[in-house]
Amino acid sequence: MSPAQFFKCLSDDTRLRCITLLQKEGKLCVCELTTALALSQPKISRHLASLRQCGLLIDSREGQWVYYQINPALADWIFPLIDEALTAVELTDSFTSDLKRLHQMDNRPELTMCC
């Protein structure tokens, strides 16, 4: 992945919010991201598909649920940039609200059973 492709993938606010939450939390399912970002499931799924297509995310199936995480096989230069993005957004009200909604989610799924 070239730097231009990387930045293009994260040029959308929703995709950046997804990546930073995943960097902070590790692995999340669609329902968790939907709750955290307060957006519809189709919109979140579309952005996750875009991030998966550009190689930033991988998904794994746990039963009937799909979990997403940052691709551990990304080029080494990408991880410090994702860390810096997380550091920058952690100070924003929007990220704080996203994280608060996620942590207050009723019946937050375990990795073995989601939603």
N, C-alpha and C positions, 0 to 999 in steps of 0.2 A: 504494500500500500504506500502510495506516495504521500508526502505531506499535504499536497493539494486535495487529494481524495479524503484524507483524514479530516481536514478542516471542513470540507464540503459536507461530509457525513454529519458533522456536529453543528452545522450552521443553523439548524432549526432548534428553537427553544425547547420543544418537547423532547427531541432526541437528546439534547444536552442534559435536560433534567433526568431522563432515563439513565443515561450513562453515569451521571454523578451519584444517583441513588444506588445504582448497582455497584459502583466503586465503594460506596460507604457500607452497603449491606451485604455484598457478596453475590447472593443468588436470590432472585425474586420471581414470583409468578405474575402473570398478567393481572390477576385480580388485585394483587398488592400494589402494582404500579397504577392501576386504575383508581384505586382508593387514594393513594399518595398524591397523585397528580390531579385528582378530581376531574378526570376526563373520561369520555366514553370508552368502552372496551374496543370497539372497532378502530377508533383513532389511535389508541395505544398499540393495538396489534399491528396497524399499518406502519407505525414508526419503528416498532421492534423488528418487523420484517425488513425494513429499509436498513436498519443497523446490522442485521444478520447478513443481508445481501452484500454489504460493503465489507464484511468480515470482522466488524468490531465486537459482535456478540456471537455466542454459541447458545444453543438451546439443548435441553435434555428433558426427556419425558419421565415423569414420576407418576405411574399409574395413568390416569387420564389427563393429568395436568402437565403443562409445559413450563419449565423454569428457564430463566435467562441469566447469563452471567457474561462478564467481559471475557473475550477470547484470550486464554493464556498463551496462545501461540503468536500473538501480535509481535511486531518488531520491537526490539528493546527501547527504541527512542520514543515509542508511543506512551508507555506507562508513566514516565515523569510528566508528560503533558496532561494525562488524565488526572494524575495526582494534583497538579497545579490547578486544573479546572475545578476539582473538588474543593481545594483550599479557597479558591476565589468565590465559589458559589455558597460555601458554608456560611459566609457572612451575610448572605442576602435573606430578606424576609421570605421570598418565594421558596427557597430551599428549606428554611426552618419550618415553614408551613407544610411543605411536602413531607418532611421527616416526621413532623408531629402527627399528621393524618395517618401516616403509615404505622407509627408506634401505637396510636390509639385505635387502630382497626380492630373491630370486634371479631372474635374467632379467627385471629390471624393464623393462617395455615402453617402447619409444620411442613417440612420438605417432603414428607411421605403422604400427606393428604392436603390438598389445596381446595379452597373455595367450596 
